[in-house]
Amino acid sequence: MFKKGGNLLMLNIPKMHKNCPLCSYTFERETGFFFGAMFVSYALAAALMIICLIIF
């Protein structure tokens, strides 16, 4: 998966291939990949804020 290994202690980030060398699967995320997590996170934060406002 990685072209060149990295060392996190030396702040060298590992380099990745854009495609899988065996099956040519694209490793890049598609457009809108994080939208679901963003909406769930927003809903949970809003619900927690409302609960805290009611209790305190």
PDB file of N, CA, C and O in Angstrom, chain B, residues numbered from 101:
ATOM      1  N   MET B 101       0.818  -1.181   0.000  1.00  0.00           N
ATOM      2  CA  MET B 101       0.000   0.000   0.000  1.00  0.00           C
ATOM      3  C   MET B 101       0.874   1.262   0.000  1.00  0.00           C
ATOM      4  O   MET B 101       0.503   2.262  -0.614  1.00  0.00           O
ATOM      5  N   PHE B 102       1.999   1.228   0.663  1.00  0.00           N
ATOM      6  CA  PHE B 102       2.856   2.404   0.749  1.00  0.00           C
ATOM      7  C   PHE B 102       4.031   2.289  -0.213  1.00  0.00           C
ATOM      8  O   PHE B 102       4.627   1.222  -0.360  1.00  0.00           O
ATOM      9  N   LYS B 103       4.355   3.403  -0.867  1.00  0.00           N
ATOM     10  CA  LYS B 103       5.536   3.463  -1.732  1.00  0.00           C
ATOM     11  C   LYS B 103       6.800   3.498  -0.895  1.00  0.00           C
ATOM     12  O   LYS B 103       7.762   2.773  -1.146  1.00  0.00           O
ATOM     13  N   LYS B 104       6.767   4.356   0.100  1.00  0.00           N
ATOM     14  CA  LYS B 104       7.934   4.577   0.938  1.00  0.00           C
ATOM     15  C   LYS B 104       7.456   4.658   2.376  1.00  0.00           C
ATOM     16  O   LYS B 104       6.547   5.428   2.688  1.00  0.00           O
ATOM     17  N   GLY B 105       8.059   3.872   3.250  1.00  0.00           N
ATOM     18  CA  GLY B 105       7.685   3.905   4.657  1.00  0.00           C
ATOM     19  C   GLY B 105       8.130   5.199   5.310  1.00  0.00           C
ATOM     20  O   GLY B 105       9.094   5.827   4.873  1.00  0.00           O
ATOM     21  N   GLY B 106       7.434   5.589   6.341  1.00  0.00           N
ATOM     22  CA  GLY B 106       7.785   6.810   7.042  1.00  0.00           C
ATOM     23  C   GLY B 106       8.142   6.516   8.483  1.00  0.00           C
ATOM     24  O   GLY B 106       7.949   5.402   8.971  1.00  0.00           O
ATOM     25  N   ASN B 107       8.650   7.498   9.138  1.00  0.00           N
ATOM     26  CA  ASN B 107       8.992   7.406  10.543  1.00  0.00           C
ATOM     27  C   ASN B 107       8.280   8.552  11.236  1.00  0.00           C
ATOM     28  O   ASN B 107       8.651   9.714  11.072  1.00  0.00           O
ATOM     29  N   LEU B 108       7.251   8.222  12.015  1.00  0.00           N
ATOM     30  CA  LEU B 108       6.459   9.276  12.642  1.00  0.00           C
ATOM     31  C   LEU B 108       7.244  10.045  13.695  1.00  0.00           C
ATOM     32  O   LEU B 108       6.943  11.209  13.958  1.00  0.00           O
ATOM     33  N   LEU B 109       8.250   9.409  14.304  1.00  0.00           N
ATOM     34  CA  LEU B 109       9.065  10.120  15.289  1.00  0.00           C
ATOM     35  C   LEU B 109       9.933  11.185  14.634  1.00  0.00           C
ATOM     36  O   LEU B 109      10.256  12.194  15.261  1.00  0.00           O
ATOM     37  N   MET B 110      10.311  10.971  13.387  1.00  0.00           N
ATOM     38  CA  MET B 110      11.135  11.933  12.652  1.00  0.00           C
ATOM     39  C   MET B 110      10.270  12.847  11.776  1.00  0.00           C
ATOM     40  O   MET B 110      10.797  13.623  10.979  1.00  0.00           O
ATOM     41  N   LEU B 111       8.959  12.756  11.922  1.00  0.00           N
ATOM     42  CA  LEU B 111       7.979  13.548  11.170  1.00  0.00           C
ATOM     43  C   LEU B 111       8.029  13.282   9.665  1.00  0.00           C
ATOM     44  O   LEU B 111       7.763  14.180   8.866  1.00  0.00           O
ATOM     45  N   ASN B 112       8.367  12.061   9.282  1.00  0.00           N
ATOM     46  CA  ASN B 112       8.316  11.652   7.880  1.00  0.00           C
ATOM     47  C   ASN B 112       7.028  10.875   7.654  1.00  0.00           C
ATOM     48  O   ASN B 112       6.855   9.786   8.202  1.00  0.00           O
ATOM     49  N   ILE B 113       6.138  11.418   6.865  1.00  0.00           N
ATOM     50  CA  ILE B 113       4.853  10.780   6.608  1.00  0.00           C
ATOM     51  C   ILE B 113       5.026   9.752   5.494  1.00  0.00           C
ATOM     52  O   ILE B 113       5.659  10.050   4.481  1.00  0.00           O
ATOM     53  N   PRO B 114       4.470   8.532   5.661  1.00  0.00           N
ATOM     54  CA  PRO B 114       4.594   7.528   4.599  1.00  0.00           C
ATOM     55  C   PRO B 114       3.894   7.981   3.319  1.00  0.00           C
ATOM     56  O   PRO B 114       2.852   8.633   3.381  1.00  0.00           O
ATOM     57  N   LYS B 115       4.453   7.645   2.178  1.00  0.00           N
ATOM     58  CA  LYS B 115       3.878   7.989   0.874  1.00  0.00           C
ATOM     59  C   LYS B 115       3.055   6.814   0.367  1.00  0.00           C
ATOM     60  O   LYS B 115       3.499   5.667   0.428  1.00  0.00           O
ATOM     61  N   MET B 116       1.853   7.100  -0.133  1.00  0.00           N
ATOM     62  CA  MET B 116       0.966   6.056  -0.642  1.00  0.00           C
ATOM     63  C   MET B 116       0.866   6.118  -2.155  1.00  0.00           C
ATOM     64  O   MET B 116       1.049   7.174  -2.760  1.00  0.00           O
ATOM     65  N   HIS B 117       0.573   4.975  -2.757  1.00  0.00           N
ATOM     66  CA  HIS B 117       0.246   4.928  -4.177  1.00  0.00           C
ATOM     67  C   HIS B 117      -1.141   5.525  -4.373  1.00  0.00           C
ATOM     68  O   HIS B 117      -1.962   5.472  -3.457  1.00  0.00           O
ATOM     69  N   LYS B 118      -1.422   6.090  -5.540  1.00  0.00           N
ATOM     70  CA  LYS B 118      -2.770   6.576  -5.825  1.00  0.00           C
ATOM     71  C   LYS B 118      -3.707   5.425  -6.152  1.00  0.00           C
ATOM     72  O   LYS B 118      -4.900   5.490  -5.853  1.00  0.00           O
ATOM     73  N   ASN B 119      -3.174   4.363  -6.768  1.00  0.00           N
ATOM     74  CA  ASN B 119      -3.961   3.180  -7.114  1.00  0.00           C
ATOM     75  C   ASN B 119      -3.250   1.939  -6.592  1.00  0.00           C
ATOM     76  O   ASN B 119      -2.034   1.940  -6.402  1.00  0.00           O
ATOM     77  N   CYS B 120      -4.015   0.890  -6.364  1.00  0.00           N
ATOM     78  CA  CYS B 120      -3.447  -0.388  -5.943  1.00  0.00           C
ATOM     79  C   CYS B 120      -2.623  -0.965  -7.091  1.00  0.00           C
ATOM     80  O   CYS B 120      -3.105  -1.020  -8.222  1.00  0.00           O
ATOM     81  N   PRO B 121      -1.388  -1.396  -6.823  1.00  0.00           N
ATOM     82  CA  PRO B 121      -0.562  -1.943  -7.904  1.00  0.00           C
ATOM     83  C   PRO B 121      -1.105  -3.254  -8.479  1.00  0.00           C
ATOM     84  O   PRO B 121      -0.790  -3.591  -9.620  1.00  0.00           O
ATOM     85  N   LEU B 122      -1.908  -3.996  -7.722  1.00  0.00           N
ATOM     86  CA  LEU B 122      -2.422  -5.281  -8.196  1.00  0.00           C
ATOM     87  C   LEU B 122      -3.754  -5.168  -8.931  1.00  0.00           C
ATOM     88  O   LEU B 122      -3.918  -5.731 -10.013  1.00  0.00           O
ATOM     89  N   CYS B 123      -4.714  -4.432  -8.339  1.00  0.00           N
ATOM     90  CA  CYS B 123      -6.061  -4.404  -8.928  1.00  0.00           C
ATOM     91  C   CYS B 123      -6.467  -3.027  -9.438  1.00  0.00           C
ATOM     92  O   CYS B 123      -7.577  -2.879  -9.948  1.00  0.00           O
ATOM     93  N   SER B 124      -5.623  -2.029  -9.322  1.00  0.00           N
ATOM     94  CA  SER B 124      -5.841  -0.639  -9.742  1.00  0.00           C
ATOM     95  C   SER B 124      -7.034   0.025  -9.055  1.00  0.00           C
ATOM     96  O   SER B 124      -7.671   0.909  -9.629  1.00  0.00           O
ATOM     97  N   TYR B 125      -7.340  -0.405  -7.814  1.00  0.00           N
ATOM     98  CA  TYR B 125      -8.372   0.244  -7.006  1.00  0.00           C
ATOM     99  C   TYR B 125      -7.873   1.626  -6.596  1.00  0.00           C
ATOM    100  O   TYR B 125      -6.720   1.771  -6.187  1.00  0.00           O
ATOM    101  N   THR B 126      -8.724   2.640  -6.700  1.00  0.00           N
ATOM    102  CA  THR B 126      -8.341   4.010  -6.349  1.00  0.00           C
ATOM    103  C   THR B 126      -8.451   4.200  -4.838  1.00  0.00           C
ATOM    104  O   THR B 126      -9.503   3.942  -4.252  1.00  0.00           O
ATOM    105  N   PHE B 127      -7.376   4.647  -4.212  1.00  0.00           N
ATOM    106  CA  PHE B 127      -7.355   4.852  -2.769  1.00  0.00           C
ATOM    107  C   PHE B 127      -7.923   6.206  -2.354  1.00  0.00           C
ATOM    108  O   PHE B 127      -8.161   6.423  -1.165  1.00  0.00           O
ATOM    109  N   GLU B 128      -8.146   7.114  -3.287  1.00  0.00           N
ATOM    110  CA  GLU B 128      -8.643   8.444  -2.941  1.00  0.00           C
ATOM    111  C   GLU B 128     -10.117   8.368  -2.556  1.00  0.00           C
ATOM    112  O   GLU B 128     -10.875   7.561  -3.094  1.00  0.00           O
ATOM    113  N   ARG B 129     -10.501   9.213  -1.628  1.00  0.00           N
ATOM    114  CA  ARG B 129     -11.893   9.243  -1.183  1.00  0.00           C
ATOM    115  C   ARG B 129     -12.736   9.988  -2.202  1.00  0.00           C
ATOM    116  O   ARG B 129     -12.275  10.925  -2.855  1.00  0.00           O
ATOM    117  N   GLU B 130     -13.979   9.551  -2.323  1.00  0.00           N
ATOM    118  CA  GLU B 130     -14.865  10.181  -3.289  1.00  0.00           C
ATOM    119  C   GLU B 130     -15.437  11.482  -2.727  1.00  0.00           C
ATOM    120  O   GLU B 130     -15.345  11.742  -1.528  1.00  0.00           O
ATOM    121  N   THR B 131     -16.017  12.279  -3.587  1.00  0.00           N
ATOM    122  CA  THR B 131     -16.619  13.543  -3.179  1.00  0.00           C
ATOM    123  C   THR B 131     -17.763  13.270  -2.209  1.00  0.00           C
ATOM    124  O   THR B 131     -18.600  12.403  -2.462  1.00  0.00           O
ATOM    125  N   GLY B 132     -17.802  14.001  -1.107  1.00  0.00           N
ATOM    126  CA  GLY B 132     -18.863  13.835  -0.122  1.00  0.00           C
ATOM    127  C   GLY B 132     -18.633  12.693   0.844  1.00  0.00           C
ATOM    128  O   GLY B 132     -19.568  12.272   1.524  1.00  0.00           O
ATOM    129  N   PHE B 133     -17.427  12.185   0.925  1.00  0.00           N
ATOM    130  CA  PHE B 133     -17.132  11.027   1.770  1.00  0.00           C
ATOM    131  C   PHE B 133     -17.417  11.320   3.243  1.00  0.00           C
ATOM    132  O   PHE B 133     -17.879  10.435   3.963  1.00  0.00           O
ATOM    133  N   PHE B 134     -17.152  12.534   3.702  1.00  0.00           N
ATOM    134  CA  PHE B 134     -17.288  12.865   5.114  1.00  0.00           C
ATOM    135  C   PHE B 134     -18.626  13.511   5.475  1.00  0.00           C
ATOM    136  O   PHE B 134     -18.828  13.863   6.637  1.00  0.00           O
ATOM    137  N   PHE B 135     -19.545  13.678   4.526  1.00  0.00           N
ATOM    138  CA  PHE B 135     -20.807  14.351   4.823  1.00  0.00           C
ATOM    139  C   PHE B 135     -21.626  13.610   5.874  1.00  0.00           C
ATOM    140  O   PHE B 135     -22.190  14.251   6.761  1.00  0.00           O
ATOM    141  N   GLY B 136     -21.711  12.307   5.807  1.00  0.00           N
ATOM    142  CA  GLY B 136     -22.493  11.540   6.780  1.00  0.00           C
ATOM    143  C   GLY B 136     -21.966  11.726   8.189  1.00  0.00           C
ATOM    144  O   GLY B 136     -22.739  11.964   9.116  1.00  0.00           O
ATOM    145  N   ALA B 137     -20.666  11.619   8.356  1.00  0.00           N
ATOM    146  CA  ALA B 137     -20.063  11.796   9.675  1.00  0.00           C
ATOM    147  C   ALA B 137     -20.254  13.224  10.174  1.00  0.00           C
ATOM    148  O   ALA B 137     -20.436  13.444  11.371  1.00  0.00           O
ATOM    149  N   MET B 138     -20.213  14.192   9.267  1.00  0.00           N
ATOM    150  CA  MET B 138     -20.388  15.585   9.653  1.00  0.00           C
ATOM    151  C   MET B 138     -21.799  15.825  10.193  1.00  0.00           C
ATOM    152  O   MET B 138     -21.966  16.499  11.209  1.00  0.00           O
ATOM    153  N   PHE B 139     -22.814  15.278   9.519  1.00  0.00           N
ATOM    154  CA  PHE B 139     -24.192  15.478   9.964  1.00  0.00           C
ATOM    155  C   PHE B 139     -24.469  14.748  11.277  1.00  0.00           C
ATOM    156  O   PHE B 139     -25.159  15.287  12.142  1.00  0.00           O
ATOM    157  N   VAL B 140     -23.953  13.549  11.439  1.00  0.00           N
ATOM    158  CA  VAL B 140     -24.145  12.812  12.692  1.00  0.00           C
ATOM    159  C   VAL B 140     -23.454  13.534  13.837  1.00  0.00           C
ATOM    160  O   VAL B 140     -24.022  13.649  14.922  1.00  0.00           O
ATOM    161  N   SER B 141     -22.247  14.018  13.618  1.00  0.00           N
ATOM    162  CA  SER B 141     -21.518  14.740  14.650  1.00  0.00           C
ATOM    163  C   SER B 141     -22.252  16.023  15.047  1.00  0.00           C
ATOM    164  O   SER B 141     -22.334  16.355  16.229  1.00  0.00           O
ATOM    165  N   TYR B 142     -22.780  16.736  14.063  1.00  0.00           N
ATOM    166  CA  TYR B 142     -23.518  17.966  14.350  1.00  0.00           C
ATOM    167  C   TYR B 142     -24.776  17.657  15.152  1.00  0.00           C
ATOM    168  O   TYR B 142     -25.091  18.366  16.108  1.00  0.00           O
ATOM    169  N   ALA B 143     -25.498  16.606  14.772  1.00  0.00           N
ATOM    170  CA  ALA B 143     -26.729  16.246  15.483  1.00  0.00           C
ATOM    171  C   ALA B 143     -26.429  15.839  16.924  1.00  0.00           C
ATOM    172  O   ALA B 143     -27.154  16.234  17.837  1.00  0.00           O
ATOM    173  N   LEU B 144     -25.385  15.065  17.137  1.00  0.00           N
ATOM    174  CA  LEU B 144     -25.031  14.659  18.499  1.00  0.00           C
ATOM    175  C   LEU B 144     -24.592  15.856  19.341  1.00  0.00           C
ATOM    176  O   LEU B 144     -24.957  15.949  20.513  1.00  0.00           O
ATOM    177  N   ALA B 145     -23.825  16.759  18.770  1.00  0.00           N
ATOM    178  CA  ALA B 145     -23.381  17.943  19.509  1.00  0.00           C
ATOM    179  C   ALA B 145     -24.562  18.843  19.854  1.00  0.00           C
ATOM    180  O   ALA B 145     -24.630  19.376  20.961  1.00  0.00           O
ATOM    181  N   ALA B 146     -25.491  19.019  18.920  1.00  0.00           N
ATOM    182  CA  ALA B 146     -26.669  19.848  19.185  1.00  0.00           C
ATOM    183  C   ALA B 146     -27.541  19.214  20.261  1.00  0.00           C
ATOM    184  O   ALA B 146     -28.039  19.912  21.143  1.00  0.00           O
ATOM    185  N   ALA B 147     -27.730  17.898  20.197  1.00  0.00           N
ATOM    186  CA  ALA B 147     -28.537  17.212  21.207  1.00  0.00           C
ATOM    187  C   ALA B 147     -27.889  17.319  22.581  1.00  0.00           C
ATOM    188  O   ALA B 147     -28.580  17.562  23.571  1.00  0.00           O
ATOM    189  N   LEU B 148     -26.592  17.145  22.655  1.00  0.00           N
ATOM    190  CA  LEU B 148     -25.885  17.258  23.930  1.00  0.00           C
ATOM    191  C   LEU B 148     -25.975  18.676  24.482  1.00  0.00           C
ATOM    192  O   LEU B 148     -26.131  18.860  25.689  1.00  0.00           O
ATOM    193  N   MET B 149     -25.879  19.671  23.619  1.00  0.00           N
ATOM    194  CA  MET B 149     -25.982  21.057  24.062  1.00  0.00           C
ATOM    195  C   MET B 149     -27.379  21.347  24.614  1.00  0.00           C
ATOM    196  O   MET B 149     -27.511  22.015  25.640  1.00  0.00           O
ATOM    197  N   ILE B 150     -28.403  20.859  23.954  1.00  0.00           N
ATOM    198  CA  ILE B 150     -29.775  21.083  24.420  1.00  0.00           C
ATOM    199  C   ILE B 150     -30.000  20.388  25.755  1.00  0.00           C
ATOM    200  O   ILE B 150     -30.623  20.959  26.651  1.00  0.00           O
ATOM    201  N   ILE B 151     -29.502  19.165  25.902  1.00  0.00           N
ATOM    202  CA  ILE B 151     -29.642  18.445  27.171  1.00  0.00           C
ATOM    203  C   ILE B 151     -28.924  19.190  28.290  1.00  0.00           C
ATOM    204  O   ILE B 151     -29.458  19.306  29.393  1.00  0.00           O
ATOM    205  N   CYS B 152     -27.732  19.691  28.027  1.00  0.00           N
ATOM    206  CA  CYS B 152     -26.991  20.442  29.047  1.00  0.00           C
ATOM    207  C   CYS B 152     -27.694  21.746  29.406  1.00  0.00           C
ATOM    208  O   CYS B 152     -27.690  22.146  30.570  1.00  0.00           O
ATOM    209  N   LEU B 153     -28.294  22.411  28.430  1.00  0.00           N
ATOM    210  CA  LEU B 153     -29.027  23.645  28.718  1.00  0.00           C
ATOM    211  C   LEU B 153     -30.256  23.372  29.578  1.00  0.00           C
ATOM    212  O   LEU B 153     -30.604  24.185  30.434  1.00  0.00           O
ATOM    213  N   ILE B 154     -30.910  22.249  29.362  1.00  0.00           N
ATOM    214  CA  ILE B 154     -32.098  21.909  30.150  1.00  0.00           C
ATOM    215  C   ILE B 154     -31.707  21.519  31.573  1.00  0.00           C
ATOM    216  O   ILE B 154     -32.362  21.938  32.528  1.00  0.00           O
ATOM    217  N   ILE B 155     -30.659  20.731  31.723  1.00  0.00           N
ATOM    218  CA  ILE B 155     -30.261  20.235  33.045  1.00  0.00           C
ATOM    219  C   ILE B 155     -29.624  21.339  33.885  1.00  0.00           C
ATOM    220  O   ILE B 155     -29.936  21.472  35.069  1.00  0.00           O
ATOM    221  N   PHE B 156     -28.738  22.129  33.286  1.00  0.00           N
ATOM    222  CA  PHE B 156     -28.024  23.140  34.059  1.00  0.00           C
ATOM    223  C   PHE B 156     -28.664  24.467  33.851  1.00  0.00           C
ATOM    224  O   PHE B 156     -28.216  25.464  34.416  1.00  0.00           O
TER     225      PHE B 156
END
